[in-house]
């Protein structure tokens, strides 16, 4: 299709990986190169996050990857080539209003991301269940740039 000598240097498999990305979606491959801002690798929320990521099915892993990087595909070389940044994003809940006298309503803050920088902004959740609920809600309801 294209007579470029550059394309002659690649095998079909190599060219496919360059164009389509790697099929490695084992999210734990992100862990060794991950950087933390406001958290450490031993912070409870971070430990819970890695545990939850291991439990995701293939579709949820693609959603998480898309949520954090803007693409549901791994780069050439796999996810171990990607540097994920997990940044602390404040409290897990915000006051959403008041009911009656003194009764306050709190809303759960969802994780957010800066896809250009592979950065996950993660509030400090009080339990693994709370983190799991918020993470699933965020990754399953993200729109991204709306490009397909």
C-alpha positions in Angstrom: 0.0 0.0 0.0 2.8 2.4 0.9 6.2 2.0 -0.7 8.2 3.8 2.0 11.5 2.2 2.9 10.7 2.9 6.5 7.8 0.5 6.5 10.1 -2.2 5.0 12.1 -2.2 8.3 9.1 -3.5 10.4 7.5 -6.9 10.5 3.7 -7.0 10.3 3.5 -7.6 14.0 5.7 -4.7 14.9 3.8 -2.3 12.6 0.5 -3.5 14.1 1.8 -2.8 17.6 2.9 0.7 16.5 -0.4 1.5 14.9 -2.8 -0.2 17.3 -1.0 -0.2 20.6 0.0 -3.2 22.8 -2.6 -5.6 24.1 -1.0 -5.7 27.5 -3.7 -4.4 29.9 -2.3 -5.8 33.1 -2.6 -2.6 35.2 -0.2 -3.8 37.8 2.5 -3.3 35.2 2.0 0.5 35.9 2.9 0.1 39.5 6.8 -0.1 39.4 7.1 3.2 37.5 4.3 5.0 39.3 5.0 8.3 41.0 3.1 9.7 43.9 2.4 13.3 44.8 0.9 13.8 48.2 0.8 10.1 48.7 3.4 7.3 49.1 3.3 3.8 47.7 2.4 2.7 51.3 -0.6 5.2 51.7 -3.8 3.3 52.4 -5.6 4.8 49.4 -2.8 3.8 47.1 -2.7 0.3 48.4 -6.5 0.0 48.0 -6.2 1.4 44.4 -3.7 -1.2 43.3 -5.8 -3.9 44.9 -9.0 -2.7 43.1 -7.2 -2.4 39.8 -6.2 -6.0 39.9 -9.9 -7.0 40.3 -11.1 -5.1 37.2 -12.3 -7.1 34.2 -10.8 -6.4 30.7 -13.5 -3.9 29.8 -13.0 -2.0 33.1 -9.2 -2.0 32.6 -9.7 -0.4 29.2 -12.1 2.2 30.8 -9.5 3.0 33.5 -6.7 3.3 31.0 -8.8 5.6 28.8 -9.8 7.6 31.9 -6.2 8.2 32.9 -4.4 8.4 29.6 -7.1 9.3 27.0 -6.5 5.9 25.2 -7.8 2.5 26.0 -4.6 1.0 24.5 -1.2 0.4 26.0 1.8 2.1 24.3 4.3 0.0 22.3 6.3 -2.0 24.9 3.3 -2.4 27.2 2.0 -0.6 30.3 5.4 -0.9 32.0 6.6 1.8 29.6 4.0 4.3 30.9 4.5 6.5 34.0 1.3 6.9 36.0 1.2 9.8 38.5 -1.1 9.4 41.4 -1.8 12.8 43.0 -3.6 13.6 46.2 -6.8 15.6 45.5 -8.1 16.6 48.9 -11.0 15.2 50.9 -13.2 12.4 49.5 -16.4 14.3 50.3 -17.7 17.8 50.0 -20.6 19.5 51.7 -23.4 19.8 49.2 -25.9 21.7 51.3 -27.9 21.5 54.5 -31.1 19.9 55.5 -33.0 21.5 58.2 -31.0 22.7 61.2 -27.5 21.6 61.2 -28.0 18.5 59.0 -25.5 18.5 56.2 -25.5 16.6 53.0 -22.2 15.3 51.7 -21.3 14.3 48.2 -18.7 11.8 47.3 -15.9 13.4 45.1 -14.9 11.3 42.2 -11.4 10.7 40.9 -10.4 12.9 38.0 -7.5 12.8 35.6 -5.1 14.9 33.5 -4.8 12.6 30.4 -2.0 14.6 28.8 0.2 13.9 31.9 -1.1 10.4 32.8 -2.1 11.8 36.2 -4.9 10.4 38.4 -6.2 12.9 40.9 -7.3 10.8 43.8 -9.2 12.1 46.8 -8.3 10.6 50.2 -11.1 8.1 50.7 -11.9 6.6 54.1 -12.4 3.0 52.9 -11.6 0.7 50.1 -15.4 0.4 49.4 -15.7 4.1 49.1 -12.8 4.3 46.7 -14.1 1.3 44.7 -17.6 3.0 44.3 -16.1 6.3 43.3 -13.5 4.8 40.9 -16.1 2.6 39.1 -18.5 5.5 38.8 -15.7 7.7 37.3 -14.4 5.3 34.8 -17.8 3.9 33.7 -19.3 7.4 33.1 -16.4 9.3 31.5 -16.9 10.8 28.1 -13.3 11.9 27.4 -13.1 14.1 24.3 -16.0 12.3 22.7 -13.9 11.2 19.8 -14.1 7.6 18.5 
